[in-house]
Amino acid sequence: MKSHIPFFRLIAFIEGISYLLLFGVSMPLKYLADMPEPNIWIGYAHGLLFMVYALLAALVCVEKKWGILRYFIFFVAALLPLGTFYIDKKYLSPKALSKSNGY
């Protein structure tokens, strides 16, 4: 069976970038420059990426038999700026996976 982890890492990275773009670029454009259009499109992309991230987090947790606590950590991290980058380094990098730290 092929692992979902490489695709999950990619989605986590892109989701993290979309979150930073949403709050660092499109929201200032919307409220400071009266340009709502970028916020709409980046918001749609971020929302879709967030849903894919949450689904893949569940699939990876089932695949690796990690349990609900690890899924909760993954989910909450997606709500925080830079959270998905932390998840990648702490739990999904090859080094972290080789340690096989579990919850």
N, C-alpha and C positions, 0 to 999 in steps of 0.2 A: 504494500500500500504506500502510495506517495504521500509524503508529509505536507501539511498545509502551512508549515512554519515559514518557508521562504516567501510565499505569497502574503502571509500575514505580516511579516516584517516589512514588505514593500508597502502594503496598505497602511500600516501603522505610520510609516515615514511620510507618505503622501497626506494622510489625515492630519498629522502634526503640522505639516507645512500649510495645509489649507486653513487650519485653526489660526496659525500665526498670520497668514494673509488676511483672514477675516477680521481679526482684531487689530492688526498692525497697519493694514493698508485700506481695506474697503470701508471699515467703520469710520476711520478719520475722514475719508473722502465723502462719505455720506453726511456726516454731521458738521464737518468743517468747511467742505467745499461744495456742499449741496449737490453731490453726484451720487444718487442712490443706485444707479445701474450696476456698478461693480459689486456692491454689497449683495444684490439679488443673485447674481450668477455665482459668486464665490460662496454665498450662503447655500445655494442649491447643491453645489459640488461638495461642500463640507458636510451637509446633511446626508447625502448619499454615501460619502466615504465613512461617516460615523456609523451608519447602519451596517455597511459591509464589515467594518472593523469589529463591531459588536458581534456579528454573526461568526466571523472568523475566529474571534477570541473564544467563543463557545466551542467551535469545532476543534480548535487546537487544545483546549482544556480537556475535552472528551478524548481526543486522540492520545494525549500524553497522560491521561488519568490524573489530572492535577486537582480537580475538585472545584467547589463553588467559591472558596476563599480566593484562589488565584484568579478566577474569572472576575470576582468583585474588584480585585486590585487592578486588573486590566481595564475594567469598565470605568472605574473612578479616575484612573490615569488619563483616560481620553477626555475627561471633563476639565482637566487642568492644562494650562499652557506648558508645553514641553514634556507633558506626561508620557506621551507615546514614545518619545526618545529615551526616557528613563526606562520604560518597560523593555524596549529593545536591548538596551545595554545590560540591564539587570537580569532579564529572564530569557531573552530570545537569541542573543548572540551565541555563536558557536562555543565560546569560552564558558558562558553561563550554562548552556545546555550540557556541556561535558561534565560540569559539576553535578548536574541532576539534582538541584536543590528543589525540594518539594514542599507543598503545603497540603 
